[in-house]
Amino acid sequence: MNDTKFISGGRTSSDPVLLAFLKDTNGINATNLGIGHEILALLDDDAAHPIILNDFYQPDMNSYQAAR
């Protein structure tokens, strides 16, 4: 949230930015082709209203295993 120094339970601004650094040794599939290929976020554990993050996905240069 806002920067890489955020810790769980910390405070954020009223309009926070979510930062996510992903890594999977088997690779990250975010093609949006078929069920289960979305990168999802849950706000307040609300699984009924997931937020799809695929449009924000940016793979690391020359890597299928890491993204931000």
Backbone atoms as SQL, in Angstrom:
CREATE TABLE atoms (id INTEGER PRIMARY KEY, chain TEXT, resi INTEGER, resn TEXT, atom TEXT, x REAL, y REAL, z REAL);
INSERT INTO atoms VALUES
  (1, 'A', 1, 'MET', 'N', 0.836, -1.161, 0.000),
  (2, 'A', 1, 'MET', 'CA', 0.000, 0.000, 0.000),
  (3, 'A', 1, 'MET', 'C', 0.894, 1.242, 0.000),
  (4, 'A', 2, 'ASN', 'N', 0.853, 1.957, -1.070),
  (5, 'A', 2, 'ASN', 'CA', 1.556, 3.226, -1.253),
  (6, 'A', 2, 'ASN', 'C', 3.060, 3.082, -1.491),
  (7, 'A', 3, 'ASP', 'N', 3.748, 2.216, -0.747),
  (8, 'A', 3, 'ASP', 'CA', 5.179, 2.010, -0.980),
  (9, 'A', 3, 'ASP', 'C', 5.593, 0.642, -0.448),
  (10, 'A', 4, 'THR', 'N', 6.817, 0.265, -0.674),
  (11, 'A', 4, 'THR', 'CA', 7.283, -1.073, -0.288),
  (12, 'A', 4, 'THR', 'C', 7.548, -1.209, 1.210),
  (13, 'A', 5, 'LYS', 'N', 7.405, -0.138, 1.979),
  (14, 'A', 5, 'LYS', 'CA', 7.654, -0.197, 3.417),
  (15, 'A', 5, 'LYS', 'C', 6.391, -0.468, 4.231),
  (16, 'A', 6, 'PHE', 'N', 5.247, -0.614, 3.560),
  (17, 'A', 6, 'PHE', 'CA', 3.983, -0.862, 4.264),
  (18, 'A', 6, 'PHE', 'C', 4.039, -2.193, 5.002),
  (19, 'A', 7, 'ILE', 'N', 3.508, -2.214, 6.218),
  (20, 'A', 7, 'ILE', 'CA', 3.398, -3.456, 6.976),
  (21, 'A', 7, 'ILE', 'C', 1.925, -3.703, 7.291),
  (22, 'A', 8, 'SER', 'N', 1.558, -4.949, 7.433),
  (23, 'A', 8, 'SER', 'CA', 0.178, -5.314, 7.716),
  (24, 'A', 8, 'SER', 'C', -0.326, -4.570, 8.944),
  (25, 'A', 9, 'GLY', 'N', -1.498, -3.967, 8.820),
  (26, 'A', 9, 'GLY', 'CA', -2.074, -3.203, 9.917),
  (27, 'A', 9, 'GLY', 'C', -1.649, -1.751, 9.915),
  (28, 'A', 10, 'GLY', 'N', -0.756, -1.386, 8.987),
  (29, 'A', 10, 'GLY', 'CA', -0.280, -0.013, 8.913),
  (30, 'A', 10, 'GLY', 'C', -1.328, 0.936, 8.359),
  (31, 'A', 11, 'ARG', 'N', -1.053, 2.215, 8.441),
  (32, 'A', 11, 'ARG', 'CA', -1.971, 3.232, 7.944),
  (33, 'A', 11, 'ARG', 'C', -1.661, 3.551, 6.484),
  (34, 'A', 12, 'THR', 'N', -2.702, 3.929, 5.768),
  (35, 'A', 12, 'THR', 'CA', -2.551, 4.352, 4.378),
  (36, 'A', 12, 'THR', 'C', -3.203, 5.710, 4.205),
  (37, 'A', 13, 'SER', 'N', -3.017, 6.281, 3.026),
  (38, 'A', 13, 'SER', 'CA', -3.716, 7.523, 2.712),
  (39, 'A', 13, 'SER', 'C', -5.179, 7.189, 2.430),
  (40, 'A', 14, 'SER', 'N', -5.994, 8.196, 2.180),
  (41, 'A', 14, 'SER', 'CA', -7.406, 7.946, 1.883),
  (42, 'A', 14, 'SER', 'C', -7.599, 7.370, 0.484),
  (43, 'A', 15, 'ASP', 'N', -6.566, 7.432, -0.349),
  (44, 'A', 15, 'ASP', 'CA', -6.616, 6.897, -1.716),
  (45, 'A', 15, 'ASP', 'C', -5.355, 6.059, -1.958),
  (46, 'A', 16, 'PRO', 'N', -5.230, 4.898, -1.279),
  (47, 'A', 16, 'PRO', 'CA', -3.990, 4.117, -1.334),
  (48, 'A', 16, 'PRO', 'C', -3.771, 3.432, -2.682),
  (49, 'A', 17, 'VAL', 'N', -2.517, 3.134, -2.959),
  (50, 'A', 17, 'VAL', 'CA', -2.110, 2.399, -4.157),
  (51, 'A', 17, 'VAL', 'C', -1.642, 1.020, -3.713),
  (52, 'A', 18, 'LEU', 'N', -2.179, -0.027, -4.361),
  (53, 'A', 18, 'LEU', 'CA', -1.768, -1.391, -4.053),
  (54, 'A', 18, 'LEU', 'C', -0.540, -1.735, -4.882),
  (55, 'A', 19, 'LEU', 'N', 0.518, -2.179, -4.225),
  (56, 'A', 19, 'LEU', 'CA', 1.725, -2.652, -4.899),
  (57, 'A', 19, 'LEU', 'C', 1.802, -4.156, -4.701),
  (58, 'A', 20, 'ALA', 'N', 1.985, -4.889, -5.788),
  (59, 'A', 20, 'ALA', 'CA', 2.096, -6.347, -5.681),
  (60, 'A', 20, 'ALA', 'C', 3.263, -6.808, -6.534),
  (61, 'A', 21, 'PHE', 'N', 4.146, -7.602, -5.952),
  (62, 'A', 21, 'PHE', 'CA', 5.281, -8.176, -6.661),
  (63, 'A', 21, 'PHE', 'C', 5.072, -9.680, -6.658),
  (64, 'A', 22, 'LEU', 'N', 4.870, -10.254, -7.837),
  (65, 'A', 22, 'LEU', 'CA', 4.513, -11.660, -7.967),
  (66, 'A', 22, 'LEU', 'C', 5.687, -12.481, -8.466),
  (67, 'A', 23, 'LYS', 'N', 5.779, -13.720, -7.979),
  (68, 'A', 23, 'LYS', 'CA', 6.805, -14.631, -8.463),
  (69, 'A', 23, 'LYS', 'C', 6.298, -16.053, -8.320),
  (70, 'A', 24, 'ASP', 'N', 6.465, -16.850, -9.369),
  (71, 'A', 24, 'ASP', 'CA', 6.076, -18.253, -9.350),
  (72, 'A', 24, 'ASP', 'C', 7.082, -19.011, -10.215),
  (73, 'A', 25, 'THR', 'N', 7.781, -19.959, -9.638),
  (74, 'A', 25, 'THR', 'CA', 8.811, -20.688, -10.388),
  (75, 'A', 25, 'THR', 'C', 8.223, -21.455, -11.565),
  (76, 'A', 26, 'ASN', 'N', 6.923, -21.767, -11.516),
  (77, 'A', 26, 'ASN', 'CA', 6.264, -22.462, -12.625),
  (78, 'A', 26, 'ASN', 'C', 5.752, -21.515, -13.702),
  (79, 'A', 27, 'GLY', 'N', 5.841, -20.232, -13.453),
  (80, 'A', 27, 'GLY', 'CA', 5.369, -19.238, -14.413),
  (81, 'A', 27, 'GLY', 'C', 4.042, -18.641, -13.987),
  (82, 'A', 28, 'ILE', 'N', 3.734, -17.475, -14.544),
  (83, 'A', 28, 'ILE', 'CA', 2.494, -16.765, -14.242),
  (84, 'A', 28, 'ILE', 'C', 1.672, -16.703, -15.519),
  (85, 'A', 29, 'ASN', 'N', 0.469, -17.239, -15.475),
  (86, 'A', 29, 'ASN', 'CA', -0.420, -17.228, -16.632),
  (87, 'A', 29, 'ASN', 'C', -1.535, -16.233, -16.361),
  (88, 'A', 30, 'ALA', 'N', -1.491, -15.097, -17.022),
  (89, 'A', 30, 'ALA', 'CA', -2.517, -14.069, -16.850),
  (90, 'A', 30, 'ALA', 'C', -3.144, -13.738, -18.196),
  (91, 'A', 31, 'THR', 'N', -3.385, -14.754, -18.998),
  (92, 'A', 31, 'THR', 'CA', -3.883, -14.545, -20.357),
  (93, 'A', 31, 'THR', 'C', -5.354, -14.176, -20.413),
  (94, 'A', 32, 'ASN', 'N', -6.095, -14.406, -19.316),
  (95, 'A', 32, 'ASN', 'CA', -7.532, -14.151, -19.287),
  (96, 'A', 32, 'ASN', 'C', -8.302, -15.091, -20.203),
  (97, 'A', 33, 'LEU', 'N', -7.666, -16.184, -20.628),
  (98, 'A', 33, 'LEU', 'CA', -8.323, -17.162, -21.493),
  (99, 'A', 33, 'LEU', 'C', -8.766, -18.339, -20.645),
  (100, 'A', 34, 'GLY', 'N', -10.031, -18.410, -20.315),
  (101, 'A', 34, 'GLY', 'CA', -10.550, -19.519, -19.531),
  (102, 'A', 34, 'GLY', 'C', -10.646, -19.195, -18.057),
  (103, 'A', 35, 'ILE', 'N', -11.364, -20.049, -17.378),
  (104, 'A', 35, 'ILE', 'CA', -11.594, -19.877, -15.944),
  (105, 'A', 35, 'ILE', 'C', -10.305, -20.153, -15.180),
  (106, 'A', 36, 'GLY', 'N', -10.024, -19.323, -14.212),
  (107, 'A', 36, 'GLY', 'CA', -8.877, -19.534, -13.342),
  (108, 'A', 36, 'GLY', 'C', -7.596, -18.870, -13.810),
  (109, 'A', 37, 'HIS', 'N', -7.669, -18.023, -14.824),
  (110, 'A', 37, 'HIS', 'CA', -6.469, -17.345, -15.302),
  (111, 'A', 37, 'HIS', 'C', -6.525, -15.852, -15.027),
  (112, 'A', 38, 'GLU', 'N', -7.219, -15.482, -13.970),
  (113, 'A', 38, 'GLU', 'CA', -7.259, -14.091, -13.561),
  (114, 'A', 38, 'GLU', 'C', -6.371, -13.900, -12.340),
  (115, 'A', 39, 'ILE', 'N', -5.836, -12.719, -12.211),
  (116, 'A', 39, 'ILE', 'CA', -5.140, -12.337, -10.995),
  (117, 'A', 39, 'ILE', 'C', -6.158, -11.526, -10.203),
  (118, 'A', 40, 'LEU', 'N', -6.535, -12.036, -9.037),
  (119, 'A', 40, 'LEU', 'CA', -7.618, -11.449, -8.264),
  (120, 'A', 40, 'LEU', 'C', -7.124, -10.863, -6.953),
  (121, 'A', 41, 'ALA', 'N', -7.810, -9.821, -6.513),
  (122, 'A', 41, 'ALA', 'CA', -7.596, -9.252, -5.189),
  (123, 'A', 41, 'ALA', 'C', -8.933, -9.271, -4.464),
  (124, 'A', 42, 'LEU', 'N', -8.885, -9.511, -3.164),
  (125, 'A', 42, 'LEU', 'CA', -10.086, -9.457, -2.338),
  (126, 'A', 42, 'LEU', 'C', -9.920, -8.330, -1.345),
  (127, 'A', 43, 'LEU', 'N', -10.919, -7.484, -1.251),
  (128, 'A', 43, 'LEU', 'CA', -10.907, -6.394, -0.289),
  (129, 'A', 43, 'LEU', 'C', -11.758, -6.806, 0.900),
  (130, 'A', 44, 'ASP', 'N', -11.192, -6.769, 2.081),
  (131, 'A', 44, 'ASP', 'CA', -11.882, -7.169, 3.310),
  (132, 'A', 44, 'ASP', 'C', -12.425, -8.596, 3.240),
  (133, 'A', 45, 'ASP', 'N', -11.675, -9.505, 2.597),
  (134, 'A', 45, 'ASP', 'CA', -12.054, -10.920, 2.481),
  (135, 'A', 45, 'ASP', 'C', -13.414, -11.128, 1.805),
  (136, 'A', 46, 'ASP', 'N', -13.815, -10.210, 0.939),
  (137, 'A', 46, 'ASP', 'CA', -15.115, -10.293, 0.257),
  (138, 'A', 46, 'ASP', 'C', -14.962, -11.073, -1.046),
  (139, 'A', 47, 'ALA', 'N', -15.051, -12.409, -0.961),
  (140, 'A', 47, 'ALA', 'CA', -14.865, -13.268, -2.125),
  (141, 'A', 47, 'ALA', 'C', -16.006, -13.142, -3.137),
  (142, 'A', 48, 'ALA', 'N', -17.116, -12.582, -2.726),
  (143, 'A', 48, 'ALA', 'CA', -18.247, -12.399, -3.637),
  (144, 'A', 48, 'ALA', 'C', -18.003, -11.258, -4.629),
  (145, 'A', 49, 'HIS', 'N', -17.033, -10.384, -4.318),
  (146, 'A', 49, 'HIS', 'CA', -16.752, -9.237, -5.175),
  (147, 'A', 49, 'HIS', 'C', -15.239, -9.107, -5.427),
  (148, 'A', 50, 'PRO', 'N', -14.644, -10.083, -6.123),
  (149, 'A', 50, 'PRO', 'CA', -13.202, -9.998, -6.383),
  (150, 'A', 50, 'PRO', 'C', -12.883, -8.863, -7.354),
  (151, 'A', 51, 'ILE', 'N', -11.677, -8.356, -7.246),
  (152, 'A', 51, 'ILE', 'CA', -11.196, -7.304, -8.150),
  (153, 'A', 51, 'ILE', 'C', -10.204, -7.957, -9.093),
  (154, 'A', 52, 'ILE', 'N', -10.477, -7.910, -10.396),
  (155, 'A', 52, 'ILE', 'CA', -9.595, -8.519, -11.393),
  (156, 'A', 52, 'ILE', 'C', -8.472, -7.537, -11.713),
  (157, 'A', 53, 'LEU', 'N', -7.229, -7.994, -11.552),
  (158, 'A', 53, 'LEU', 'CA', -6.056, -7.132, -11.702),
  (159, 'A', 53, 'LEU', 'C', -5.297, -7.351, -13.009),
  (160, 'A', 54, 'ASN', 'N', -5.788, -8.225, -13.882),
  (161, 'A', 54, 'ASN', 'CA', -5.052, -8.564, -15.101),
  (162, 'A', 54, 'ASN', 'C', -4.653, -7.341, -15.927),
  (163, 'A', 55, 'ASP', 'N', -5.503, -6.328, -16.009),
  (164, 'A', 55, 'ASP', 'CA', -5.188, -5.145, -16.813),
  (165, 'A', 55, 'ASP', 'C', -3.994, -4.367, -16.270),
  (166, 'A', 56, 'PHE', 'N', -3.646, -4.593, -15.004),
  (167, 'A', 56, 'PHE', 'CA', -2.527, -3.891, -14.379),
  (168, 'A', 56, 'PHE', 'C', -1.249, -4.724, -14.361),
  (169, 'A', 57, 'TYR', 'N', -1.339, -5.972, -14.785),
  (170, 'A', 57, 'TYR', 'CA', -0.227, -6.929, -14.777),
  (171, 'A', 57, 'TYR', 'C', 0.892, -6.468, -15.715),
  (172, 'A', 58, 'GLN', 'N', 2.109, -6.412, -15.203),
  (173, 'A', 58, 'GLN', 'CA', 3.282, -6.061, -16.002),
  (174, 'A', 58, 'GLN', 'C', 4.372, -7.092, -15.734),
  (175, 'A', 59, 'PRO', 'N', 4.630, -7.987, -16.710),
  (176, 'A', 59, 'PRO', 'CA', 5.683, -8.983, -16.484),
  (177, 'A', 59, 'PRO', 'C', 7.056, -8.317, -16.397),
  (178, 'A', 60, 'ASP', 'N', 7.920, -8.886, -15.574),
  (179, 'A', 60, 'ASP', 'CA', 9.301, -8.397, -15.505),
  (180, 'A', 60, 'ASP', 'C', 9.991, -8.702, -16.833),
  (181, 'A', 61, 'MET', 'N', 10.915, -7.878, -17.204),
  (182, 'A', 61, 'MET', 'CA', 11.634, -8.015, -18.471),
  (183, 'A', 61, 'MET', 'C', 12.259, -9.392, -18.583),
  (184, 'A', 62, 'ASN', 'N', 12.006, -10.068, -19.677),
  (185, 'A', 62, 'ASN', 'CA', 12.589, -11.380, -19.996),
  (186, 'A', 62, 'ASN', 'C', 12.274, -12.454, -18.940),
  (187, 'A', 63, 'SER', 'N', 11.093, -12.382, -18.339),
  (188, 'A', 63, 'SER', 'CA', 10.732, -13.375, -17.326),
  (189, 'A', 63, 'SER', 'C', 9.266, -13.755, -17.450),
  (190, 'A', 64, 'TYR', 'N', 8.984, -15.055, -17.413),
  (191, 'A', 64, 'TYR', 'CA', 7.612, -15.538, -17.336),
  (192, 'A', 64, 'TYR', 'C', 7.263, -15.900, -15.894),
  (193, 'A', 65, 'GLN', 'N', 8.225, -15.710, -14.978),
  (194, 'A', 65, 'GLN', 'CA', 8.051, -16.139, -13.601),
  (195, 'A', 65, 'GLN', 'C', 7.830, -14.994, -12.618),
  (196, 'A', 66, 'ALA', 'N', 7.992, -13.756, -13.064),
  (197, 'A', 66, 'ALA', 'CA', 7.882, -12.633, -12.142),
  (198, 'A', 66, 'ALA', 'C', 7.178, -11.460, -12.818),
  (199, 'A', 67, 'ALA', 'N', 6.448, -10.712, -11.994),
  (200, 'A', 67, 'ALA', 'CA', 5.702, -9.564, -12.511),
  (201, 'A', 67, 'ALA', 'C', 5.427, -8.589, -11.381),
  (202, 'A', 68, 'ARG', 'N', 4.863, -7.474, -11.785),
  (203, 'A', 68, 'ARG', 'CA', 4.436, -6.458, -10.798),
  (204, 'A', 68, 'ARG', 'C', 3.128, -5.885, -11.223);
